[in-house]
């Protein structure tokens, strides 16, 4: 929400992306889009949910008395 609303500060429509060009010695020109912040947030959310699911599955396995969890179809 903050990434999308930040464009309003500059008078642009919601979720408008800005692009910055930086000249860095030895590397040359680097282009950085503000959409990258949104993408990093989505990536962090997906990785976080995946890790929570794996941790929950590990807790279920550890809570069992050495018995296998049977899948019911």
Predicted model as a PDB file, atoms N, CA, C, CB and O in Angstrom, pLDDT in the B-factor column:
MODEL        1                                                                  
ATOM      1  N   UNK A   1       0.836  -1.190   0.000  1.00 81.00           N  
ATOM      2  CA  UNK A   1       0.000   0.000   0.000  1.00 81.00           C  
ATOM      3  C   UNK A   1       0.874   1.244   0.000  1.00 81.00           C  
ATOM      4  CB  UNK A   1      -0.947   0.003   1.212  1.00 81.00           C  
ATOM      5  O   UNK A   1       0.600   2.205  -0.720  1.00 81.00           O  
ATOM      6  N   UNK A   2       1.940   1.223   0.822  1.00 79.00           N  
ATOM      7  CA  UNK A   2       2.826   2.388   0.897  1.00 79.00           C  
ATOM      8  C   UNK A   2       3.560   2.610  -0.421  1.00 79.00           C  
ATOM      9  CB  UNK A   2       3.838   2.218   2.037  1.00 79.00           C  
ATOM     10  O   UNK A   2       3.773   3.751  -0.829  1.00 79.00           O  
ATOM     11  N   UNK A   3       3.944   1.534  -1.083  1.00 73.00           N  
ATOM     12  CA  UNK A   3       4.647   1.673  -2.363  1.00 73.00           C  
ATOM     13  C   UNK A   3       3.735   2.290  -3.410  1.00 73.00           C  
ATOM     14  CB  UNK A   3       5.163   0.310  -2.850  1.00 73.00           C  
ATOM     15  O   UNK A   3       4.165   3.156  -4.172  1.00 73.00           O  
ATOM     16  N   UNK A   4       2.483   1.856  -3.457  1.00 79.00           N  
ATOM     17  CA  UNK A   4       1.540   2.399  -4.421  1.00 79.00           C  
ATOM     18  C   UNK A   4       1.143   3.827  -4.116  1.00 79.00           C  
ATOM     19  CB  UNK A   4       0.321   1.544  -4.475  1.00 79.00           C  
ATOM     20  O   UNK A   4       0.992   4.637  -5.030  1.00 79.00           O  
ATOM     21  N   UNK A   5       0.969   4.148  -2.834  1.00 84.00           N  
ATOM     22  CA  UNK A   5       0.541   5.489  -2.439  1.00 84.00           C  
ATOM     23  C   UNK A   5       1.678   6.507  -2.503  1.00 84.00           C  
ATOM     24  CB  UNK A   5      -0.032   5.455  -1.038  1.00 84.00           C  
ATOM     25  O   UNK A   5       1.421   7.710  -2.546  1.00 84.00           O  
ATOM     26  N   UNK A   6       2.910   6.055  -2.510  1.00 83.00           N  
ATOM     27  CA  UNK A   6       4.042   6.990  -2.557  1.00 83.00           C  
ATOM     28  C   UNK A   6       4.028   7.824  -3.828  1.00 83.00           C  
ATOM     29  CB  UNK A   6       5.363   6.231  -2.455  1.00 83.00           C  
ATOM     30  O   UNK A   6       4.524   8.951  -3.834  1.00 83.00           O  
ATOM     31  N   UNK A   7       3.471   7.291  -4.895  1.00 85.00           N  
ATOM     32  CA  UNK A   7       3.413   8.055  -6.150  1.00 85.00           C  
ATOM     33  C   UNK A   7       2.476   9.250  -6.040  1.00 85.00           C  
ATOM     34  CB  UNK A   7       2.963   7.154  -7.299  1.00 85.00           C  
ATOM     35  O   UNK A   7       2.636  10.221  -6.779  1.00 85.00           O  
ATOM     36  N   UNK A   8       1.509   9.201  -5.139  1.00 87.00           N  
ATOM     37  CA  UNK A   8       0.593  10.330  -4.937  1.00 87.00           C  
ATOM     38  C   UNK A   8       1.332  11.561  -4.430  1.00 87.00           C  
ATOM     39  CB  UNK A   8      -0.515   9.948  -3.953  1.00 87.00           C  
ATOM     40  O   UNK A   8       0.927  12.689  -4.712  1.00 87.00           O  
ATOM     41  N   UNK A   9       2.412  11.353  -3.685  1.00 87.00           N  
ATOM     42  CA  UNK A   9       3.188  12.481  -3.157  1.00 87.00           C  
ATOM     43  C   UNK A   9       3.719  13.331  -4.303  1.00 87.00           C  
ATOM     44  CB  UNK A   9       4.357  11.981  -2.273  1.00 87.00           C  
ATOM     45  O   UNK A   9       3.838  14.549  -4.171  1.00 87.00           O  
ATOM     46  N   UNK A  10       4.034  12.700  -5.417  1.00 85.00           N  
ATOM     47  CA  UNK A  10       4.596  13.402  -6.569  1.00 85.00           C  
ATOM     48  C   UNK A  10       3.543  13.735  -7.626  1.00 85.00           C  
ATOM     49  CB  UNK A  10       5.694  12.569  -7.192  1.00 85.00           C  
ATOM     50  O   UNK A  10       3.883  14.136  -8.739  1.00 85.00           O  
ATOM     51  N   UNK A  11       2.267  13.567  -7.279  1.00 88.00           N  
ATOM     52  CA  UNK A  11       1.186  13.935  -8.185  1.00 88.00           C  
ATOM     53  C   UNK A  11       0.934  12.954  -9.303  1.00 88.00           C  
ATOM     54  CB  UNK A  11       1.466  15.246  -8.767  1.00 88.00           C  
ATOM     55  O   UNK A  11       0.317  13.313 -10.307  1.00 88.00           O  
ATOM     56  N   UNK A  12       1.393  11.727  -9.160  1.00 88.00           N  
ATOM     57  CA  UNK A  12       1.195  10.695 -10.188  1.00 88.00           C  
ATOM     58  C   UNK A  12       0.073   9.753  -9.735  1.00 88.00           C  
ATOM     59  CB  UNK A  12       2.526   9.894 -10.451  1.00 88.00           C  
ATOM     60  O   UNK A  12      -0.245   9.709  -8.547  1.00 88.00           O  
ATOM     61  N   UNK A  13      -0.523   9.008 -10.651  1.00 91.00           N  
ATOM     62  CA  UNK A  13      -1.565   8.045 -10.275  1.00 91.00           C  
ATOM     63  C   UNK A  13      -1.022   6.935  -9.369  1.00 91.00           C  
ATOM     64  CB  UNK A  13      -2.185   7.429 -11.529  1.00 91.00           C  
ATOM     65  O   UNK A  13       0.182   6.685  -9.314  1.00 91.00           O  
ATOM     66  N   UNK A  14      -1.943   6.282  -8.666  1.00 89.00           N  
ATOM     67  CA  UNK A  14      -1.601   5.184  -7.759  1.00 89.00           C  
ATOM     68  C   UNK A  14      -0.820   4.108  -8.505  1.00 89.00           C  
ATOM     69  CB  UNK A  14      -2.876   4.580  -7.125  1.00 89.00           C  
ATOM     70  O   UNK A  14      -1.168   3.763  -9.635  1.00 89.00           O  
ATOM     71  N   UNK A  15       0.208   3.587  -7.899  1.00 82.00           N  
ATOM     72  CA  UNK A  15       1.086   2.526  -8.420  1.00 82.00           C  
ATOM     73  C   UNK A  15       1.904   2.928  -9.647  1.00 82.00           C  
ATOM     74  CB  UNK A  15       0.263   1.325  -8.765  1.00 82.00           C  
ATOM     75  O   UNK A  15       2.339   2.065 -10.409  1.00 82.00           O  
ATOM     76  N   UNK A  16       2.116   4.224  -9.842  1.00 85.00           N  
ATOM     77  CA  UNK A  16       2.988   4.668 -10.921  1.00 85.00           C  
ATOM     78  C   UNK A  16       4.430   4.397 -10.518  1.00 85.00           C  
ATOM     79  CB  UNK A  16       2.770   6.178 -11.241  1.00 85.00           C  
ATOM     80  O   UNK A  16       4.839   4.717  -9.402  1.00 85.00           O  
ATOM     81  N   UNK A  17       5.186   3.817 -11.414  1.00 84.00           N  
ATOM     82  CA  UNK A  17       6.574   3.469 -11.118  1.00 84.00           C  
ATOM     83  C   UNK A  17       7.520   4.585 -11.566  1.00 84.00           C  
ATOM     84  CB  UNK A  17       6.952   2.144 -11.802  1.00 84.00           C  
ATOM     85  O   UNK A  17       7.340   5.181 -12.629  1.00 84.00           O  
ATOM     86  N   UNK A  18       8.506   4.848 -10.756  1.00 82.00           N  
ATOM     87  CA  UNK A  18       9.550   5.812 -11.110  1.00 82.00           C  
ATOM     88  C   UNK A  18      10.839   5.039 -11.382  1.00 82.00           C  
ATOM     89  CB  UNK A  18       9.757   6.879  -9.971  1.00 82.00           C  
ATOM     90  O   UNK A  18      11.073   3.977 -10.805  1.00 82.00           O  
ATOM     91  N   UNK A  19      11.657   5.580 -12.253  1.00 88.00           N  
ATOM     92  CA  UNK A  19      12.912   4.923 -12.604  1.00 88.00           C  
ATOM     93  C   UNK A  19      14.058   5.898 -12.333  1.00 88.00           C  
ATOM     94  CB  UNK A  19      12.910   4.454 -14.101  1.00 88.00           C  
ATOM     95  O   UNK A  19      14.038   7.040 -12.792  1.00 88.00           O  
ATOM     96  N   UNK A  20      15.042   5.437 -11.592  1.00 88.00           N  
ATOM     97  CA  UNK A  20      16.228   6.234 -11.306  1.00 88.00           C  
ATOM     98  C   UNK A  20      17.410   5.654 -12.069  1.00 88.00           C  
ATOM     99  CB  UNK A  20      16.520   6.276  -9.781  1.00 88.00           C  
ATOM    100  O   UNK A  20      17.542   4.436 -12.190  1.00 88.00           O  
ATOM    101  N   UNK A  21      18.256   6.516 -12.576  1.00 91.00           N  
ATOM    102  CA  UNK A  21      19.472   6.100 -13.273  1.00 91.00           C  
ATOM    103  C   UNK A  21      20.672   6.625 -12.486  1.00 91.00           C  
ATOM    104  CB  UNK A  21      19.493   6.625 -14.756  1.00 91.00           C  
ATOM    105  O   UNK A  21      20.824   7.832 -12.301  1.00 91.00           O  
ATOM    106  N   UNK A  22      21.505   5.723 -12.034  1.00 89.00           N  
ATOM    107  CA  UNK A  22      22.694   6.100 -11.278  1.00 89.00           C  
ATOM    108  C   UNK A  22      23.927   5.706 -12.070  1.00 89.00           C  
ATOM    109  CB  UNK A  22      22.705   5.437  -9.877  1.00 89.00           C  
ATOM    110  O   UNK A  22      23.988   4.628 -12.661  1.00 89.00           O  
ATOM    111  N   UNK A  23      24.899   6.592 -12.072  1.00 91.00           N  
ATOM    112  CA  UNK A  23      26.192   6.312 -12.703  1.00 91.00           C  
ATOM    113  C   UNK A  23      27.171   5.920 -11.607  1.00 91.00           C  
ATOM    114  CB  UNK A  23      26.721   7.551 -13.518  1.00 91.00           C  
ATOM    115  O   UNK A  23      27.532   6.743 -10.766  1.00 91.00           O  
ATOM    116  N   UNK A  24      27.595   4.674 -11.617  1.00 88.00           N  
ATOM    117  CA  UNK A  24      28.494   4.162 -10.592  1.00 88.00           C  
ATOM    118  C   UNK A  24      29.832   3.831 -11.247  1.00 88.00           C  
ATOM    119  CB  UNK A  24      27.888   2.908  -9.880  1.00 88.00           C  
ATOM    120  O   UNK A  24      29.873   3.121 -12.252  1.00 88.00           O  
ATOM    121  N   UNK A  25      30.927   4.342 -10.683  1.00 90.00           N  
ATOM    122  CA  UNK A  25      32.239   4.033 -11.256  1.00 90.00           C  
ATOM    123  C   UNK A  25      32.492   2.523 -11.283  1.00 90.00           C  
ATOM    124  CB  UNK A  25      33.346   4.737 -10.458  1.00 90.00           C  
ATOM    125  O   UNK A  25      32.111   1.807 -10.358  1.00 90.00           O  
ATOM    126  N   UNK A  26      33.111   2.069 -12.305  1.00 89.00           N  
ATOM    127  CA  UNK A  26      33.464   0.672 -12.546  1.00 89.00           C  
ATOM    128  C   UNK A  26      32.278  -0.206 -12.935  1.00 89.00           C  
ATOM    129  CB  UNK A  26      34.113   0.106 -11.325  1.00 89.00           C  
ATOM    130  O   UNK A  26      32.476  -1.231 -13.587  1.00 89.00           O  
ATOM    131  N   UNK A  27      31.071   0.155 -12.565  1.00 88.00           N  
ATOM    132  CA  UNK A  27      29.899  -0.636 -12.918  1.00 88.00           C  
ATOM    133  C   UNK A  27      29.108  -0.025 -14.065  1.00 88.00           C  
ATOM    134  CB  UNK A  27      29.007  -0.795 -11.717  1.00 88.00           C  
ATOM    135  O   UNK A  27      28.417  -0.736 -14.795  1.00 88.00           O  
ATOM    136  N   UNK A  28      29.206   1.270 -14.222  1.00 91.00           N  
ATOM    137  CA  UNK A  28      28.455   1.951 -15.267  1.00 91.00           C  
ATOM    138  C   UNK A  28      27.111   2.433 -14.753  1.00 91.00           C  
ATOM    139  CB  UNK A  28      28.257   1.035 -16.461  1.00 91.00           C  
ATOM    140  O   UNK A  28      26.948   2.712 -13.566  1.00 91.00           O  
ATOM    141  N   UNK A  29      26.153   2.528 -15.661  1.00 92.00           N  
ATOM    142  CA  UNK A  29      24.827   3.040 -15.298  1.00 92.00           C  
ATOM    143  C   UNK A  29      23.960   1.911 -14.745  1.00 92.00           C  
ATOM    144  CB  UNK A  29      24.140   3.697 -16.521  1.00 92.00           C  
ATOM    145  O   UNK A  29      23.884   0.822 -15.314  1.00 92.00           O  
ATOM    146  N   UNK A  30      23.312   2.204 -13.624  1.00 90.00           N  
ATOM    147  CA  UNK A  30      22.406   1.244 -13.005  1.00 90.00           C  
ATOM    148  C   UNK A  30      21.019   1.861 -12.983  1.00 90.00           C  
ATOM    149  CB  UNK A  30      22.876   0.855 -11.564  1.00 90.00           C  
ATOM    150  O   UNK A  30      20.846   3.014 -12.588  1.00 90.00           O  
ATOM    151  N   UNK A  31      20.040   1.091 -13.408  1.00 91.00           N  
ATOM    152  CA  UNK A  31      18.662   1.537 -13.443  1.00 91.00           C  
ATOM    153  C   UNK A  31      17.912   0.877 -12.295  1.00 91.00           C  
ATOM    154  CB  UNK A  31      18.000   1.210 -14.808  1.00 91.00           C  
ATOM    155  O   UNK A  31      17.973  -0.342 -12.131  1.00 91.00           O  
ATOM    156  N   UNK A  32      17.208   1.671 -11.505  1.00 89.00           N  
ATOM    157  CA  UNK A  32      16.470   1.156 -10.359  1.00 89.00           C  
ATOM    158  C   UNK A  32      15.043   1.675 -10.423  1.00 89.00           C  
ATOM    159  CB  UNK A  32      17.149   1.562  -9.022  1.00 89.00           C  
ATOM    160  O   UNK A  32      14.818   2.885 -10.408  1.00 89.00           O  
ATOM    161  N   UNK A  33      14.082   0.765 -10.494  1.00 88.00           N  
ATOM    162  CA  UNK A  33      12.672   1.140 -10.547  1.00 88.00           C  
ATOM    163  C   UNK A  33      12.049   1.029  -9.162  1.00 88.00           C  
ATOM    164  CB  UNK A  33      11.909   0.256 -11.554  1.00 88.00           C  
ATOM    165  O   UNK A  33      12.414   0.159  -8.370  1.00 88.00           O  
ATOM    166  N   UNK A  34      11.107   1.920  -8.883  1.00 80.00           N  
ATOM    167  CA  UNK A  34      10.438   1.883  -7.579  1.00 80.00           C  
ATOM    168  C   UNK A  34       9.558   0.640  -7.444  1.00 80.00           C  
ATOM    169  CB  UNK A  34       9.592   3.150  -7.375  1.00 80.00           C  
ATOM    170  O   UNK A  34       9.218   0.245  -6.329  1.00 80.00           O  
ATOM    171  N   UNK A  35       9.192   0.028  -8.552  1.00 82.00           N  
ATOM    172  CA  UNK A  35       8.410  -1.209  -8.510  1.00 82.00           C  
ATOM    173  C   UNK A  35       9.199  -2.332  -7.845  1.00 82.00           C  
ATOM    174  CB  UNK A  35       7.992  -1.627  -9.926  1.00 82.00           C  
ATOM    175  O   UNK A  35       8.615  -3.317  -7.392  1.00 82.00           O  
ATOM    176  N   UNK A  36      10.511  -2.191  -7.783  1.00 87.00           N  
ATOM    177  CA  UNK A  36      11.348  -3.194  -7.134  1.00 87.00           C  
ATOM    178  C   UNK A  36      10.980  -3.342  -5.660  1.00 87.00           C  
ATOM    179  CB  UNK A  36      12.828  -2.825  -7.276  1.00 87.00           C  
ATOM    180  O   UNK A  36      11.036  -4.448  -5.123  1.00 87.00           O  
ATOM    181  N   UNK A  37      10.604  -2.249  -4.998  1.00 82.00           N  
ATOM    182  CA  UNK A  37      10.195  -2.317  -3.593  1.00 82.00           C  
ATOM    183  C   UNK A  37       8.946  -3.176  -3.427  1.00 82.00           C  
ATOM    184  CB  UNK A  37       9.942  -0.908  -3.041  1.00 82.00           C  
ATOM    185  O   UNK A  37       8.855  -3.969  -2.489  1.00 82.00           O  
ATOM    186  N   UNK A  38       7.992  -3.021  -4.329  1.00 82.00           N  
ATOM    187  CA  UNK A  38       6.786  -3.841  -4.300  1.00 82.00           C  
ATOM    188  C   UNK A  38       7.141  -5.313  -4.526  1.00 82.00           C  
ATOM    189  CB  UNK A  38       5.774  -3.358  -5.365  1.00 82.00           C  
ATOM    190  O   UNK A  38       6.641  -6.192  -3.825  1.00 82.00           O  
ATOM    191  N   UNK A  39       7.996  -5.572  -5.496  1.00 90.00           N  
ATOM    192  CA  UNK A  39       8.389  -6.948  -5.807  1.00 90.00           C  
ATOM    193  C   UNK A  39       9.118  -7.603  -4.640  1.00 90.00           C  
ATOM    194  CB  UNK A  39       9.273  -6.976  -7.048  1.00 90.00           C  
ATOM    195  O   UNK A  39       8.898  -8.781  -4.361  1.00 90.00           O  
ATOM    196  N   UNK A  40       9.972  -6.864  -3.962  1.00 92.00           N  
ATOM    197  CA  UNK A  40      10.687  -7.401  -2.794  1.00 92.00           C  
ATOM    198  C   UNK A  40       9.699  -7.719  -1.676  1.00 92.00           C  
ATOM    199  CB  UNK A  40      11.760  -6.396  -2.295  1.00 92.00           C  
ATOM    200  O   UNK A  40       9.859  -8.717  -0.972  1.00 92.00           O  
ATOM    201  N   UNK A  41       8.681  -6.880  -1.508  1.00 91.00           N  
ATOM    202  CA  UNK A  41       7.656  -7.145  -0.495  1.00 91.00           C  
ATOM    203  C   UNK A  41       6.870  -8.406  -0.791  1.00 91.00           C  
ATOM    204  CB  UNK A  41       6.709  -5.974  -0.392  1.00 91.00           C  
ATOM    205  O   UNK A  41       6.604  -9.197   0.115  1.00 91.00           O  
ATOM    206  N   UNK A  42       6.496  -8.605  -2.037  1.00 94.00           N  
ATOM    207  CA  UNK A  42       5.772  -9.818  -2.427  1.00 94.00           C  
ATOM    208  C   UNK A  42       6.666 -11.041  -2.236  1.00 94.00           C  
ATOM    209  CB  UNK A  42       5.291  -9.723  -3.901  1.00 94.00           C  
ATOM    210  O   UNK A  42       6.217 -12.069  -1.730  1.00 94.00           O  
ATOM    211  N   UNK A  43       7.929 -10.928  -2.640  1.00 97.00           N  
ATOM    212  CA  UNK A  43       8.881 -12.033  -2.464  1.00 97.00           C  
ATOM    213  C   UNK A  43       9.019 -12.400  -0.984  1.00 97.00           C  
ATOM    214  CB  UNK A  43      10.263 -11.655  -3.050  1.00 97.00           C  
ATOM    215  O   UNK A  43       8.997 -13.578  -0.627  1.00 97.00           O  
ATOM    216  N   UNK A  44       9.158 -11.396  -0.137  1.00 97.00           N  
ATOM    217  CA  UNK A  44       9.312 -11.656   1.299  1.00 97.00           C  
ATOM    218  C   UNK A  44       8.056 -12.309   1.878  1.00 97.00           C  
ATOM    219  CB  UNK A  44       9.620 -10.346   2.050  1.00 97.00           C  
ATOM    220  O   UNK A  44       8.158 -13.190   2.732  1.00 97.00           O  
ATOM    221  N   UNK A  45       6.889 -11.893   1.429  1.00 97.00           N  
ATOM    222  CA  UNK A  45       5.646 -12.495   1.913  1.00 97.00           C  
ATOM    223  C   UNK A  45       5.545 -13.959   1.486  1.00 97.00           C  
ATOM    224  CB  UNK A  45       4.432 -11.707   1.394  1.00 97.00           C  
ATOM    225  O   UNK A  45       5.161 -14.807   2.292  1.00 97.00           O  
ATOM    226  N   UNK A  46       5.878 -14.263   0.257  1.00 98.00           N  
ATOM    227  CA  UNK A  46       5.800 -15.647  -0.243  1.00 98.00           C  
ATOM    228  C   UNK A  46       6.799 -16.536   0.479  1.00 98.00           C  
ATOM    229  CB  UNK A  46       6.058 -15.693  -1.763  1.00 98.00           C  
ATOM    230  O   UNK A  46       6.456 -17.644   0.893  1.00 98.00           O  
ATOM    231  N   UNK A  47       8.022 -16.067   0.633  1.00 97.00           N  
ATOM    232  CA  UNK A  47       9.035 -16.859   1.338  1.00 97.00           C  
ATOM    233  C   UNK A  47       8.644 -17.044   2.798  1.00 97.00           C  
ATOM    234  CB  UNK A  47      10.419 -16.187   1.238  1.00 97.00           C  
ATOM    235  O   UNK A  47       8.827 -18.127   3.354  1.00 97.00           O  
ATOM    236  N   UNK A  48       8.113 -16.008   3.419  1.00 96.00           N  
ATOM    237  CA  UNK A  48       7.680 -16.108   4.816  1.00 96.00           C  
ATOM    238  C   UNK A  48       6.571 -17.119   5.008  1.00 96.00           C  
ATOM    239  CB  UNK A  48       7.224 -14.765   5.316  1.00 96.00           C  
ATOM    240  O   UNK A  48       6.614 -17.913   5.947  1.00 96.00           O  
ATOM    241  N   UNK A  49       5.579 -17.104   4.137  1.00 97.00           N  
ATOM    242  CA  UNK A  49       4.478 -18.062   4.227  1.00 97.00           C  
ATOM    243  C   UNK A  49       4.991 -19.482   3.995  1.00 97.00           C  
ATOM    244  CB  UNK A  49       3.370 -17.717   3.207  1.00 97.00           C  
ATOM    245  O   UNK A  49       4.585 -20.409   4.697  1.00 97.00           O  
ATOM    246  N   UNK A  50       5.870 -19.656   3.027  1.00 96.00           N  
ATOM    247  CA  UNK A  50       6.425 -20.986   2.768  1.00 96.00           C  
ATOM    248  C   UNK A  50       7.201 -21.500   3.980  1.00 96.00           C  
ATOM    249  CB  UNK A  50       7.338 -20.954   1.532  1.00 96.00           C  
ATOM    250  O   UNK A  50       7.096 -22.677   4.327  1.00 96.00           O  
ATOM    251  N   UNK A  51       7.971 -20.637   4.619  1.00 95.00           N  
ATOM    252  CA  UNK A  51       8.720 -21.057   5.806  1.00 95.00           C  
ATOM    253  C   UNK A  51       7.786 -21.373   6.976  1.00 95.00           C  
ATOM    254  CB  UNK A  51       9.719 -19.968   6.215  1.00 95.00           C  
ATOM    255  O   UNK A  51       8.048 -22.304   7.739  1.00 95.00           O  
ATOM    256  N   UNK A  52       6.713 -20.617   7.124  1.00 94.00           N  
ATOM    257  CA  UNK A  52       5.741 -20.914   8.182  1.00 94.00           C  
ATOM    258  C   UNK A  52       5.057 -22.259   7.945  1.00 94.00           C  
ATOM    259  CB  UNK A  52       4.688 -19.800   8.267  1.00 94.00           C  
ATOM    260  O   UNK A  52       4.824 -23.016   8.887  1.00 94.00           O  
ATOM    261  N   UNK A  53       4.738 -22.552   6.696  1.00 93.00           N  
ATOM    262  CA  UNK A  53       4.124 -23.845   6.378  1.00 93.00           C  
ATOM    263  C   UNK A  53       5.088 -24.981   6.697  1.00 93.00           C  
ATOM    264  CB  UNK A  53       3.706 -23.901   4.892  1.00 93.00           C  
ATOM    265  O   UNK A  53       4.692 -25.985   7.290  1.00 93.00           O  
ATOM    266  N   UNK A  54       6.354 -24.828   6.306  1.00 92.00           N  
ATOM    267  CA  UNK A  54       7.344 -25.873   6.596  1.00 92.00           C  
ATOM    268  C   UNK A  54       7.559 -26.039   8.096  1.00 92.00           C  
ATOM    269  CB  UNK A  54       8.675 -25.549   5.914  1.00 92.00           C  
ATOM    270  O   UNK A  54       7.706 -27.161   8.580  1.00 92.00           O  
ATOM    271  N   UNK A  55       7.579 -24.935   8.835  1.00 90.00           N  
ATOM    272  CA  UNK A  55       7.740 -25.019  10.285  1.00 90.00           C  
ATOM    273  C   UNK A  55       6.541 -25.715  10.925  1.00 90.00           C  
ATOM    274  CB  UNK A  55       7.922 -23.618  10.886  1.00 90.00           C  
ATOM    275  O   UNK A  55       6.704 -26.508  11.852  1.00 90.00           O  
ATOM    276  N   UNK A  56       5.350 -25.422  10.437  1.00 89.00           N  
ATOM    277  CA  UNK A  56       4.147 -26.061  10.968  1.00 89.00           C  
ATOM    278  C   UNK A  56       4.161 -27.559  10.670  1.00 89.00           C  
ATOM    279  CB  UNK A  56       2.881 -25.408  10.375  1.00 89.00           C  
ATOM    280  O   UNK A  56       3.799 -28.368  11.524  1.00 89.00           O  
ATOM    281  N   UNK A  57       4.573 -27.922   9.476  1.00 87.00           N  
ATOM    282  CA  UNK A  57       4.664 -29.340   9.145  1.00 87.00           C  
ATOM    283  C   UNK A  57       5.701 -30.049  10.013  1.00 87.00           C  
ATOM    284  CB  UNK A  57       5.010 -29.516   7.669  1.00 87.00           C  
ATOM    285  O   UNK A  57       5.498 -31.198  10.407  1.00 87.00           O  
ATOM    286  N   UNK A  58       6.794 -29.382  10.309  1.00 84.00           N  
ATOM    287  CA  UNK A  58       7.820 -29.964  11.178  1.00 84.00           C  
ATOM    288  C   UNK A  58       7.277 -30.138  12.594  1.00 84.00           C  
ATOM    289  CB  UNK A  58       9.088 -29.080  11.194  1.00 84.00           C  
ATOM    290  O   UNK A  58       7.596 -31.129  13.251  1.00 84.00           O  
ATOM    291  N   UNK A  59       6.467 -29.198  13.078  1.00 80.00           N  
ATOM    292  CA  UNK A  59       5.869 -29.318  14.411  1.00 80.00           C  
ATOM    293  C   UNK A  59       4.893 -30.481  14.463  1.00 80.00           C  
ATOM    294  CB  UNK A  59       5.159 -28.018  14.804  1.00 80.00           C  
ATOM    295  O   UNK A  59       4.838 -31.202  15.458  1.00 80.00           O  
ATOM    296  N   UNK A  60       4.122 -30.668  13.401  1.00 71.00           N  
ATOM    297  CA  UNK A  60       3.180 -31.788  13.373  1.00 71.00           C  
ATOM    298  C   UNK A  60       3.917 -33.116  13.397  1.00 71.00           C  
ATOM    299  CB  UNK A  60       2.284 -31.707  12.135  1.00 71.00           C  
ATOM    300  O   UNK A  60       3.494 -34.049  14.079  1.00 71.00           O  
ATOM    301  N   UNK A  61       5.013 -33.206  12.660  1.00 65.00           N  
ATOM    302  CA  UNK A  61       5.785 -34.439  12.625  1.00 65.00           C  
ATOM    303  C   UNK A  61       6.452 -34.691  13.972  1.00 65.00           C  
ATOM    304  CB  UNK A  61       6.836 -34.384  11.511  1.00 65.00           C  
ATOM    305  O   UNK A  61       6.490 -35.829  14.439  1.00 65.00           O  
ATOM    306  N   UNK A  62       6.974 -33.646  14.598  1.00 64.00           N  
ATOM    307  CA  UNK A  62       7.655 -33.797  15.885  1.00 64.00           C  
ATOM    308  C   UNK A  62       6.666 -34.085  17.007  1.00 64.00           C  
ATOM    309  CB  UNK A  62       8.459 -32.540  16.211  1.00 64.00           C  
ATOM    310  O   UNK A  62       7.026 -34.733  17.990  1.00 64.00           O  
ATOM    311  N   UNK A  63       5.431 -33.618  16.878  1.00 59.00           N  
ATOM    312  CA  UNK A  63       4.435 -33.834  17.921  1.00 59.00           C  
ATOM    313  C   UNK A  63       3.924 -35.266  17.922  1.00 59.00           C  
ATOM    314  CB  UNK A  63       3.274 -32.872  17.746  1.00 59.00           C  
ATOM    315  O   UNK A  63       3.441 -35.760  18.941  1.00 59.00           O  
ATOM    316  N   UNK A  64       4.030 -35.921  16.793  1.00 61.00           N  
ATOM    317  CA  UNK A  64       3.603 -37.323  16.716  1.00 61.00           C  
ATOM    318  C   UNK A  64       4.548 -38.185  17.527  1.00 61.00           C  
ATOM    319  CB  UNK A  64       3.552 -37.812  15.246  1.00 61.00           C  
ATOM    320  O   UNK A  64       5.683 -37.795  17.805  1.00 61.00           O  
ATOM    321  N   UNK A  65       4.076 -39.349  17.902  1.00 57.00           N  
ATOM    322  CA  UNK A  65       4.901 -40.253  18.707  1.00 57.00           C  
ATOM    323  C   UNK A  65       5.720 -41.172  17.825  1.00 57.00           C  
ATOM    324  CB  UNK A  65       4.032 -41.077  19.653  1.00 57.00           C  
ATOM    325  O   UNK A  65       5.767 -42.381  18.052  1.00 57.00           O  
ATOM    326  N   UNK A  66       6.353 -40.612  16.838  1.00 55.00           N  
ATOM    327  CA  UNK A  66       7.157 -41.407  15.936  1.00 55.00           C  
ATOM    328  C   UNK A  66       6.326 -42.112  14.886  1.00 55.00           C  
ATOM    329  CB  UNK A  66       7.947 -42.407  16.707  1.00 55.00           C  
ATOM    330  O   UNK A  66       6.848 -42.887  14.084  1.00 55.00           O  
ATOM    331  N   UNK A  67       5.031 -41.841  14.892  1.00 58.00           N  
ATOM    332  CA  UNK A  67       4.154 -42.480  13.931  1.00 58.00           C  
ATOM    333  C   UNK A  67       4.067 -41.620  12.680  1.00 58.00           C  
ATOM    334  CB  UNK A  67       2.755 -42.716  14.533  1.00 58.00           C  
ATOM    335  O   UNK A  67       4.168 -40.395  12.736  1.00 58.00           O  
ATOM    336  N   UNK A  68       3.882 -42.276  11.577  1.00 60.00           N  
ATOM    337  CA  UNK A  68       3.729 -41.546  10.331  1.00 60.00           C  
ATOM    338  C   UNK A  68       2.332 -40.954  10.256  1.00 60.00           C  
ATOM    339  CB  UNK A  68       3.999 -42.459   9.122  1.00 60.00           C  
ATOM    340  O   UNK A  68       1.359 -41.543  10.727  1.00 60.00           O  
ATOM    341  N   UNK A  69       2.258 -39.788   9.658  1.00 58.00           N  
ATOM    342  CA  UNK A  69       0.962 -39.164   9.428  1.00 58.00           C  
ATOM    343  C   UNK A  69       0.394 -39.744   8.164  1.00 58.00           C  
ATOM    344  CB  UNK A  69       1.070 -37.617   9.335  1.00 58.00           C  
ATOM    345  O   UNK A  69       1.027 -39.679   7.111  1.00 58.00           O  
ATOM    346  N   UNK A  70      -0.807 -40.318   8.248  1.00 65.00           N  
ATOM    347  CA  UNK A  70      -1.412 -40.944   7.083  1.00 65.00           C  
ATOM    348  C   UNK A  70      -2.258 -39.922   6.341  1.00 65.00           C  
ATOM    349  CB  UNK A  70      -2.262 -42.164   7.491  1.00 65.00           C  
ATOM    350  O   UNK A  70      -2.994 -39.139   6.941  1.00 65.00           O  
ATOM    351  N   UNK A  71      -2.133 -39.951   5.043  1.00 61.00           N  
ATOM    352  CA  UNK A  71      -2.934 -39.051   4.207  1.00 61.00           C  
ATOM    353  C   UNK A  71      -4.265 -39.718   3.933  1.00 61.00           C  
ATOM    354  CB  UNK A  71      -2.201 -38.700   2.871  1.00 61.00           C  
ATOM    355  O   UNK A  71      -4.318 -40.883   3.539  1.00 61.00           O  
ATOM    356  N   UNK A  72      -5.327 -38.984   4.140  1.00 65.00           N  
ATOM    357  CA  UNK A  72      -6.669 -39.493   3.869  1.00 65.00           C  
ATOM    358  C   UNK A  72      -7.201 -38.806   2.622  1.00 65.00           C  
ATOM    359  CB  UNK A  72      -7.622 -39.262   5.084  1.00 65.00           C  
ATOM    360  O   UNK A  72      -7.186 -37.580   2.511  1.00 65.00           O  
ATOM    361  N   UNK A  73      -7.660 -39.603   1.709  1.00 57.00           N  
ATOM    362  CA  UNK A  73      -8.163 -39.057   0.448  1.00 57.00           C  
ATOM    363  C   UNK A  73      -9.663 -39.087   0.436  1.00 57.00           C  
ATOM    364  CB  UNK A  73      -7.613 -39.829  -0.746  1.00 57.00           C  
ATOM    365  O   UNK A  73     -10.281 -38.669  -0.543  1.00 57.00           O  
TER     366      UNK A  73                                                      
ENDMDL                                                                          
END                                                                             
